[in-house]
């Protein structure tokens, strides 16, 4: 009977963790997805990639602030104010995964159904930047050739999805680690 009660308690904890992870993961994903669709409004024709990168990091940090809020909510509401690094990191990384997948889906929808000119715009920007760099022409040509090869790979939906996922996932991973460390709080009997 005691094992059954432990199993029920564990199931209740998992269900509550899933609710918190889903809630904060979806909010973070909506922020990142909103970024995809608002960048054109912020950047006009979309050719100012340096400004776009700055906006992208700001949106990512805003989105991944949900990791802190999710870990804190779980720690304070479900664990009575104590949490170890492992649990905090699990919550953070699950929020990151949900948000990163939502961002990837949004980009794929945007690119394939709204504006598929990203490759051409980014290629022009990159070549202009290389030509203005002052590097020797042979080095510029080699970099352009490598870049064009990467852009050919980017046309493959699987590669595009992977690259898009990896744009935001590492940011969420780092924030998950930092938040789990910051939020870690326990008593002497709880292993950290």
Rosetta blueprint (number, residue, H / E / L):
1 X L
2 X H
3 X H
4 X H
5 X H
6 X H
7 X H
8 X H
9 X H
10 X H
11 X H
12 X H
13 X H
14 X H
15 X H
16 X H
17 X H
18 X H
19 X H
20 X H
21 X H
22 X H
23 X H
24 X H
25 X H
26 X H
27 X H
28 X H
29 X H
30 X H
31 X H
32 X H
33 X H
34 X H
35 X H
36 X H
37 X H
38 X H
39 X H
40 X H
41 X H
42 X H
43 X H
44 X L
45 X L
46 X L
47 X L
48 X L
49 X H
50 X H
51 X H
52 X H
53 X H
54 X H
55 X H
56 X H
57 X H
58 X H
59 X H
60 X H
61 X H
62 X H
63 X H
64 X H
65 X H
66 X H
67 X H
68 X H
69 X H
70 X H
71 X H
72 X H
73 X H
74 X H
75 X H
76 X H
77 X H
78 X H
79 X L
80 X L
81 X L
82 X L
83 X E
84 X L
85 X H
86 X H
87 X H
88 X H
89 X H
90 X H
91 X H
92 X H
93 X H
94 X H
95 X H
96 X H
97 X H
98 X H
99 X H
100 X H
101 X H
102 X H
103 X H
104 X H
105 X H
106 X H
107 X H
108 X H
109 X H
110 X H
111 X H
112 X H
113 X H
114 X H
115 X L
116 X L
117 X L
118 X H
119 X H
120 X H
121 X H
122 X H
123 X H
124 X H
125 X H
126 X H
127 X H
128 X H
129 X H
130 X H
131 X H
132 X L
133 X L
134 X L
135 X L
136 X L
137 X H
138 X H
139 X H
140 X H
141 X H
142 X H
143 X H
144 X H
145 X H
146 X H
147 X H
148 X H
149 X H
150 X H
151 X H
152 X H
153 X H
154 X H
155 X L
156 X L
157 X H
158 X H
159 X H
160 X H
161 X H
162 X H
163 X H
164 X H
165 X H
166 X H
167 X H
168 X H
169 X H
170 X H
171 X H
172 X H
173 X H
174 X H
175 X H
176 X H
177 X H
178 X H
179 X H
180 X H
181 X H
182 X H
183 X H
184 X L
185 X E
186 X L
187 X L
188 X L
189 X L
190 X L
191 X L
192 X L
